[in-house]
């Protein structure tokens, strides 16, 4: 099979509107060639295009005041998103409230009030600024997931707590402000992973004692035994989040067992937490509470709203 005829330099390796290509004399047959992706109606882009290119293609065929928003903007800003958003499909785009929402295959259209100062450009893509993007995520994330996103942004210094707080208080959807305030109160730049952030938020929202994050535990002779994810120091209870690699990597699995044995020899109890546990926060909290109660905790679990999977979409 003959390779497709090369496109003009002005169209090569970038998304372009179909109308512009037709004006340049490109035939409809050439625009249907296998080297071009037609996923965005009215535009073409190279096959297997990444998120940036797909967003640029979408904006080419939208109103001039359209902006990438929500989960798509979060991914462009580098915020950690749950696996259900990892494929970056569909794309989220917003237009002003007076305009008709974008309706296209593979696209979620929004009508949002967005101030000019809440819009920025990243790698040529017009999108909501990070602080506004984080606020918009309240429509599709749980409070613990919002905490994970805020922790990451604060840790990378992409924004600061004051900017997030200002964005929350100015957010036009007043129904979600309390959810955002709660998440911001729990945010901590010291957190080192999104799942650790989610776990910490679940624990605190449930009314359990506030754990310390990333604590170094030493033997009596000063030798470092471990750096644990979360520690309830008064109760000697350790929480460790384990991703799949802790199970599939045999060397890591052996190190984990040795590390756990060392910690327990010093009087600590280690509880491993997985993604499966985070999806069932009430059950997870119950187990943690029972372990703490065995070691003297006499508090009460509250199971705060927004602490679980019911807010996931």
N, C-alpha and C positions, 0 to 999 in steps of 0.2 A: 504494500500500500504506500502510495506516494505521501511524503510529509506535507503538511499544510504550507501554503505559500506564506512567507514571512510578512508580518504586519509592518506598517510604517513605524519608524522609530518613535513617533509621538504616542503610539498605542502599545508598544511592546513593553512587557513586564510590569504593566500597571493596569489597574481597572479603568475602564472607559465606558461612556454611554454608547448604546447601540446607535442612537441618532447621530452622534458625532462620527462614528465609523461609516455610516451610510453616506453622510455628507462628503466624506473623503473618498467615496467610491468603492468601499469594501462591500463585497457581495453578501447577501443573506446566507448563501451556502458557506462562505468562509467564516461567518460568525457562528455557524453551527458546527465548526470543526472540533475535533476531539481534544485539541490543546487549549480550548477555552471552556471556562465554567460559566454556565448560564443560570446559576442558582438565584441570583438577584435579577428579577425581571426588569428588562430595560438596560441592563449593564452586562459587561463581560469582564472576566478576570482570568489570570492564569489558572490552570488546573491545580488542585490541591493547595489553593491559596490559604494563607494563615489568617488569624483573626483580624490583624490590622488591615489586610487587603480587602477582606470581606466587608469590614466597616466602611472603608473608603468607597467601595462599590455601592453600598447601600446609600450613603450620603449623596452620591452623584445623582440618584434618581428621586431624592426627597426634596422637600421645600428647602430653601436656603437657610431657614431658621431652625431646621431639625438638628438635634444633638443626640449622640449616643449616650445612653443612660443605664441605670440599674446594674444588674449582674454583668452585662457586657462592659460597661465603663469600669466596674470594679476589677475585672480581669485585665483590662488595659492599664489600670493604675498599679497592677501587681498585688492587689489584695487577695488573701487566701479565700477561696470559695469552696463550699461543699462539693462533693463529687457530682451531685446532680447538675451542677453548672459547669463541670470541667470541659465538656465538649463545646462550650460557647455557642450552643444552638438552643433556641433561636436567638437572633440578635434583638436587642432592646433599643428602641429609638423613640425620642420624645419630640412633640411639636407643641406650640402654645395652646392654651385651653380653647381659644376661639377657632382653631383649625381642626379639620377632620383627622383622626388618628390614622397613622400609616397602616394599611392592610395589605400585607404581602405574605406569600408563603415563606416560612422560615424566619418571620419577623414578628415581634410583639410591639405593637404601637401604643404609645402613652400620650396623654394630653396633660402637660404639667406646667405649673407656674414656675419658671426658672429665671432668676435675675441674671442680668448680663455678667455680674461679677462671679456668678456660680458656673460660668462656662470657661473652658480652657481648650488649648490645642496640644495634643500629644502625638508626636510622629505624624503630623498633618491631619489627625482625626479630631474633629470638633466633638467634645464630650463634656459632661458635667465634671466640675472640680472634685477632688478627692473627698472633701468634707461633705459636700452635697450628695455625692455618690453614696457615701456611707449612710447618710440619712435615708436615702431612697431604698436602701437594702432592708429597712424595717418592714417593707411590704412582703418580703419573701424569706427572711431569715428568722431564726429564733433568737432570743436574747443571748444565749451562750455563743451562737455563731456571730452575732454582731460584736460581742466582746473580742472574739478571735480576730475579726477584721480590724477592730480598733487597736488591739495590741500590736498587730503587725505594722500598721501605719505609724504608730508612735515609736515602735522599736527602730524602724527604718528612717525615722525623722522626716517622712514624707509630709507630715502635718504635726500639729501639737494639740494638746488637750484644749487650749483656749480656742483654737480654730474650730475644733469639733463642737465645743460647747456653744459657740456663737452660731454655728450652722443649725444646731438642734433648736435653739430658742427662736431662730428665724424660720424654721421649717414650716411650710404652709399647711401641712397635714397635722393639725393639732392632736388628732386621735392617736398618732404614733409618737408624739413627743415624750410621753412618760416612759414608753418602752426604750426610746433612745437615751433618755436620761439615766434609766436604770443601767443600761449597758455601759454608758460612759463612766458611771460611778465605779464599775467593776474593772474598767480597763487598767492595764498595767504593762508598761513598756518592758519590764523585766522578763515577761513571759517569752519563752523561746520557741514555742511551736503552737500552731492553731489548735490542735487537739488538747494540748495542755491547758490552753486558755479556756476552751469549752468545758473541760473537766472542772477547772477552778470555779468557773461561773456557776455550773450546775450545783456544786457543793455549797457555795455561798448563798445562792438563791433558795436553797432548800432549808436554810436556817442552821446548817452545820457550822462548827467552829471554822474560822478563817485559817486556811492552811498557808504555810510559807512555801514559796516557789523556789526551785533550783537550789536546794540546800546541800552543802557539802557535809557529809558525815564521816567522822574520823574515829579510829580506834583510840584506846587510852594512851597509846604511845605516839599519837599524832599522825599515824599513817592514814591516808585517805582511803576509805572503803568504797564510797559511792557518792555521786551527786544525784540526788533524787528529785523527781518532778515536783511532788507536793508532800509536805510533812506537817502532820498535826503534832507539834513538838510535845505538848503537854500529855499526849496519850501514846506517844511512840508509834503512831500509825503512819505508814508511808503509802502513797498512791503513785503508781507508775503507769503511764500510758504506753502501750505496746502496739506498734503498727504491725502489719503482716510480716515485715522482714524479721521481726523478732522470732517469728515462728518458722519461717521458711529458710532462714540462714542458720545452718546447724551450729556454726561457731558462735554466732550471736546468742543462740538459744542456750548454749553451754555457759557462756559468760553470764547471761542473765541468772541462771540457776546458781552459779557460784556466788554472784553478787548478792542474790537474795539470801543465800545461806549465811553469808558474812553478816548481813544486816540483822538477820534473826538471831544470830549468835550474840549480838550486842543488845538484844532485848526489843528490837523493833518488829512490828508485824507489817509485811509487805502485801499489798493488794494490787494485782495487775488489772488494768482497765483496757478494753479494746473498743474499736469502733462499734461493734455490736452492743456493747454496754451503753455507749453514749446515745444510741438510738432508743434506749429504754431507760430514761433518766430516773423514773420513779423506782424501778427495781434496783438500779445502781445505787441510788441514795439510800434505799432501805438496807442494802448490804453494808454500806459504809457506816451508817448509823448504828447497826448492830455491832460492828467491830469496835466502834468508839465506845459504845455502851459497855462492852466487856472490859474496857480499860478505864471506866469511870465517868464517861460523859453522861450527863443527866438531862440534856436539852430535849427539844421537841422539833421534829421535822415539819416544815411548813409547806413544801411543794409549791413554790411560787409560780404564778401564771407566767407563761413564756419560757418555762424551763424545759420544755419537752418537744417531742416530735410533732405535736398537734399543730404547730405553727408552720411546719414545713409544707411546701407546695410542690 
